[in-house]
Amino acid sequence: MDMGRESRWEKDAMTVEIVFALVTAVVLAAAVFAVALALVLASGVSGPAGKGVLTGGALLGAVAGVWRLVRVLRRFDAQRRRGH
């Protein structure tokens, strides 16, 4: 292996990890939003309050998804730098 160049295996592993991070981030964001939606439907909240809960759920879902994406990719980078 040349110094400074990534092997095919390393590139494939990086691609798999990126896809894994994206998929799990989307699933987590959808799950958080689903909880907010279930709360609105179960409690019967409507109007501005219901819209506020759904907006908050979407915002929390987006934040959770980005957090998951960054966490997985940083963990992968740390493992790659250690040589695992």
N, C-alpha and C positions, 0 to 999 in steps of 0.2 A: 504494500500500500504506500502510495506517495504521501509525504508529509504535506499537510495543508489541503489535501483532497479527500473527499468522502468516498467511501466504497459504495457500491451499489446496495449492499445490505444496509448500510447506515442511512442511505437515502430512503429506502423502502421502510425502514423502521420509523423514520421521521414522518413519512407520509401516513403511515398507520396511526401513529400517535396523534397527529393533527386531526385526522378524521375521527378518532376516538374522542378527542377533546371536544370537537364540534358537536358530535352526536350527543354526548352526555350533557353538554351545556344546554342544548335545545330541549332535551328531555327534562332536565331540572327546571328550566324556565317554564316549560309547559305545565309541569307538576305544581309549581308555585302558583301560577295563574289559575290552574284548575281548583286549587284550594280556595282562592278568592271567589271564583265563580260558584263553587259549591256553597260557600257562606252566604252569598247573595241569594241564591236560589232557595236554600234551606230556611233562611230567615225571612224571606219575602220582602226584603228591602227593595224599594224602587225609587225612581226619580234621581235626583242629584246625589243622594247618599249611596245608592247602588252603583251609580256611575263612578263615584269617588272610590268606592271599594275596588271596583274592577280596574280603575286606573292605577290605584296603589298596587294591586296584584300584578298588573303588567309591569310596573316599574320595579317592584321587588323581584319579579321573575327575570327581568333583563339583568338586574344587578347580580342575581344568583348565577345566571348563565355565564356572564362575563367572569365572575369570580371563579367558577369551575373551569372555564377555558384557560384562564391565566394559571391557575393552580396546577392543572395537569401538565401544561407545557413547561412551566418552570421546574416541576419535579422531573420531567423527562430530561430537560437540559442539565440539571444537576447530576442525574445519573449518568448521562452521556459524558460529562466532564470528568466524573470519577472513574470512568472506564467500565461501567457495568452494562 
